[in-house]
Each structure stands twice: as structure tokens, then as C-alpha cells.
């Protein structure tokens, strides 16, 4: 277990507020010397504790590319292992694929003692999602893990995100892609 010290906590909070900020700016707002910010930020990144993502709103409120989002749970039969799923993911070529185009987010999970995939799939509408899952994703999974590898599929239509990564509540505390200036540091969870 890695303990985050107070300087790191202050640096992380500043980065949660806006991950585009420079080390100099973070030093200014936290009181942590710039060389220390640089060193600690780099260490947090190197250890994989700090990651940065760009989120593009492709729903109707953004680019309008997609207007529907479903959560899928694909439960595999007994005998499919987490290692098999991880190995498959690691062996995917470094190219844009059906998974890149359709899956907003995915996780390996356990369901009733079996390995499962939990995926948020985006599409033009509900029918588009169903067509893509049944016509593209399921065949790809069966190709990689066998024709009888999928035991069950459950789905749920998602309407609107509320909270992301603990701290981001787009309807409440986001403005221009970052946390609002009036959102206090005390309201930011670091762990």
C-alpha cells in the first residue's frame, strides 16, 4: 500500500482541479516548491498512481456522434480466465478497432463465480447498439474464446452520467472542461 504524503495530496488536488496546469502554477497554488512538484508529480506518474485522460462528450450534449449508451455485462462460461481476457487485450494490435469505436469504457469483472466483461457501449440509437454488439463485439469475443464462450448477456440503458472518477459531477462542478473555480479543495477526494 502506498501512502500519499501531504505535499502529494496537494499536488493531486491541483491536478484534479485542472490536469493541464504547469508545475510552476501548482507550486504557486499549493506552496510546494517547483522542483518538489516536478519530482513528486513524476514519481506519481511513474508509479501509475496518476493518469490523465481526455474525455470527449460524443452524446447529444457534445458532438452528437452518439445518442444512446448501454451498459452490457457479458458473462463467460466456466473455464474462461481473467488471464485469457487480459492476454487477449494485450495482444490487440495498436490500431483503431470495433472496440475503440464502440466501447466508451470497459472492465473485467466477476459475476456468479465467472469472469465477465462490463462495457459501456455507445451508438446512434438503441437499435444501433444492439446491432453492433450482436454483429461485431459478440463475434469477436467468440472468435477469441470459442463459440460457446459466452454464457449470458445483460444490458441496461444509461441515460446520463452523474459522477466520474469520484470528483467530477459534470452537472454540478464542471465548467469549460475543468472543476469550477468555486469548487473547494475540501470537496476533492484523494483517498
Secondary structure, 3 states (H helix, E strand, C coil): CCCCCHHHHHHHHHHHHCCCCCHHHHHHHHCCCHHHHHHHHHHHHHCCCCCCCCCCCCCCCCCCCCCEEEEEEEEECCCCCHHHHHHHHHHCCCCCCHHHHHEEEEEEEEECCEEEEEEEEEECCHHHHHHHHHHHHHHHHHHHHCCCCEEEEEEEEECCCCCECCCECHHHHEECCEECCCCCHHHCCCC
